[in-house]
Amino acid sequence: MFSTSHPSVLVHAQVVETLGDTVISSDRYINLHTQALIDWSLGYRSRATDTWETILLSYPFDIMTLKFALDTYDQMMTQRTV
């Protein structure tokens, strides 16, 4: 119906890895979030949720991290049941 051009998975992975190399912060919190989002975008959902859980150990009231983790857990459970 509607055709849109999507970059290949390989191109996406290369762009994301490059982003991960250039986004280096002295703040561990930012680095962990960046790593989790890179893992999530590459399809490593379990590894992303592990990283978000690590963030929650230090920042238990971080609502954004909690939402990312819970949404990803919900997505992983939905994929298993379908």
N, C-alpha and C positions, 0 to 999 in steps of 0.2 A: 504494500500500500504506500507508505511513506518510506522513502529510502534516505538514510543518513549514513554518512561515512563514519565509521568507527575505527580508531587506530587498532592495529593488531595488538594482541596481548604482549608480544615481545617489545613493540615500540612503547607501549604503556609502561612496561616494567623498566625499560631504560630511562624513560623520563622520570619516573618515580624514584629510581635509584639515584639519579643525578640530583634530584631535589633533596633527597636525604643527605647527600654529600655536601650540598651547599648550605643547608640549614643546620648550622652548628651553633648552638647557644651554650653559654656557660651555665644556664639554668637546667638542672637535671629534669625538672618537671616538663619543660618545653621539649627537651630531647626525647623523653619517654612518650609524650603525646605524639610527636612527629614519627617516632618509630612505630607506634601502634597504628597510626593512620596509614603509614606506608604498608605495613603488614596487612591491614584490612583491605586496602585497595588492590593488593596483589593476590588476595584470596586466602591469606593465612589467618582466618578468623580466630582460631583457637589461640594462636600466638598473640594476636592483638588483644584478646580478652585477658590473657595472662599479664600483658603489660599494663592494661588498665587496672587490673587488680593490684599490681605493684604500686601504681599511683595511689589507689585508694587506701593502701596501708599507711601512707604518709599524709594523705589529704582525704580523710574519711567523709568530709562534707562537700566534696567536689561533685556537684550535681551533674555537670557536663560529662565527667568521666563515668559516673554511675549510669547515666542515660546511654552513653556509647556502649558500655559493657552489657547492660541489660538488653538493649536492642539487638546486639550481636548474638547474645545467647538465645534470644527469641528466634532470630533468623536461623541459627544453626539447628535449633530444635524443629523448626518448621521444615527445613530441608530434610531432616532425618525421617520425618513422618510422612512426607509426600512420596 
